[in-house]
Amino acid sequence: MKINETKHDHIDEGPLDLLTKSGREQRRAFKGGQGTLKKTTDNLKKEFASYLGRQGKKNFKQATTQDVIAFLDDKDVDTSNIGPAGMTPERMHDIFVAKSQEAIQGKGAKPAPKQEPVSSTYTQTKNNALKLNAKEKRRLVQQLEKSIKTKPAKKSGIVNKDFDKSQKLSSYGKVGK
């Protein structure tokens, strides 16, 4: 029996998917995603353990729901879906896995408080200029024209020794030191 005879299109089992190159690539990607989630969750647990240590608690069994919420609030994570039920190590693990998944997907951050749009300097200047009378506007235009005008750049009196021989020396002044 040949390998291609064992693989049927209607069968979707794991080991048979490993027979194809694309199946192996999908499996590697899947395992990589699981690894990333596990590492993120483990890091979150380590940071929480450090947080508990700073609070004077010895282990996860002493942690309360308020401790978990306060820790996640410090990390700017949305805690609105964590209920007030008692905290167990299993529930804590489930919460950390869920928050890690949200963070990996980019959904776990707290919504930013709405702020009034800050007007730009240009907008403020424009509004202030519109309030001026005709005489003040003319003075402003004159001042702007004066500040915009620049003096022409001076030519240096010394030219590099490697200048282009086809150019006239008189336009460059003295040649090198």
N, C-alpha and C positions, 0 to 999 in steps of 0.2 A: 504494500500500500504506500502511496506517495503522500507527501505532506499536504499538497493542495487538494487531495481527495478527502482529508480529514476535516478541512475547514469548509463549513457550509455558511452561506450568507445569512440564513435565518438563525443561526446559533450565535449568541453574544456572550460567551463565557470568557473569563479572564485568561486562563492559560492559553486558549486558542488565539487570543488577540496578540499574545507575545510572539507568535510565529511571524508576524509581519513587522517590517521596519517601523511603519507608522504606529503600530500598536505598542512597540517598545518605547518609542519617543513619547507617546501619550502617558504611558505608565511612569516613565522617568519624570515627566512634568508634574504628574499627579503627586508622586512621592516628594518631589521638591517643594510643592505647595504645602503638603502636610508638614514637612520639616520646618518651613518658614513659620507656619502657624504654631507649631510646638515650641520653637525657639522664642517667638514673641510672647507666648503665654508663660514660659519659664522665666523670661526676663521680668515680666510683670509680677510674677509671684516673688521673685527675689527682691524686687524693689518694694513690694508690699511687706515682705518680712523685715526689711530694713526700716520701713515706716513704723511697723509694729514695735520694733526694738526701740526706736526713738520715743514711742508713746509709753514705754515701760511694760509692754506685754511680752510674754515669753514665747507664745506659739500661736498657730492659726486657730486653735480651738478657743482661745480667749478673745478672738476678734469678733466684733459685733457688726451688724449691718451698717451702722453709722460710721464705723472705722473704714469699711470698704468704700462707702459713698464719699467720705472725706478724702480718702486717698485718690480716688478717681477724679474728684473735683479738682484736687491739686494738679492733676495731669490734664486738665481741661477736657475731660471725657464726659459725654452726656450720660447722666445717671437717672434720667426720668423714668426708665423702665425697670429700675430695681425696686422691688416691693419691700415693705417693712417686715417681712417674715423673718424668722430666726435664721442665723447664719451658721452653716455647717461647712466643714472643709469641702464637701462635694458640691454644695451650692456655690461656694466661693470659686471653685475650679470652673464650674459652668459659666459663672459670670465673667471670669477672666478669659475664658475661651471665646465667649460671645463678643467681648470688648476687643479682643485681639483680632477676631475676624472683621469687625467693623473698622478697626484701624487699618488693616491691610487693604480693605476695600475703599478706604478713604471716607467712611461714613460716620466714624465714631466721635468726631469733634463736636464740642458744644456749638450751637448756633451763636454767631457773633451778635452782640446787642446792636440794634439799629441805631445808627448815628446820623445826625443831620449832615448832608453833603457839604463839605467845606468848599467854599468858592475859591477859585484860583486867584492868584495875584493879578492876572490879566483882567479877570472879570471885575475885581474890586477897583482896579485902576480905570477901567472903562466906565464903570458907574460913577466914579468920582469925576472923571473928565466930562461926562454928560451934564453934571451939575454946574459946571463953570459957565460964566457969561462969555460973550463974544470977545471982550478985551482980554480976559484971563486966558482964553483959548489961544489967542494970537501970541501972547507972551510965552505960553507953554510951548507952542510950535517953534518960536524963535530959540528958546533954550534948548530944545531937542535938536534943532538944526545945528546949533553951535557945538553941542556935545558929539554929534555924529561926524562932523567934519574932522578929518585927520590930516596931518602934515605928510607930504610925500617922503618916502624913505630915502635916506642919503646913501649915495654910493660910497663904498669904502675906498680909501685912497690906496690900498695895497691889493694887488692881484696875485693869485696863486701862480707859482712858476710854471705850472703845467697847464696854462691857459691855451685856448685854441689859437693857433698861429694865424688863422684866416681873419681873426677879429682885429680891430684897430686898437692899438695901445692907448691912443688918446682918450678913448671912451672909458678906460679903466684907471687911468692915472699911473702911478709908479708900479713897477713890477717887483714883487717879492723882496724879502730881506735877505 
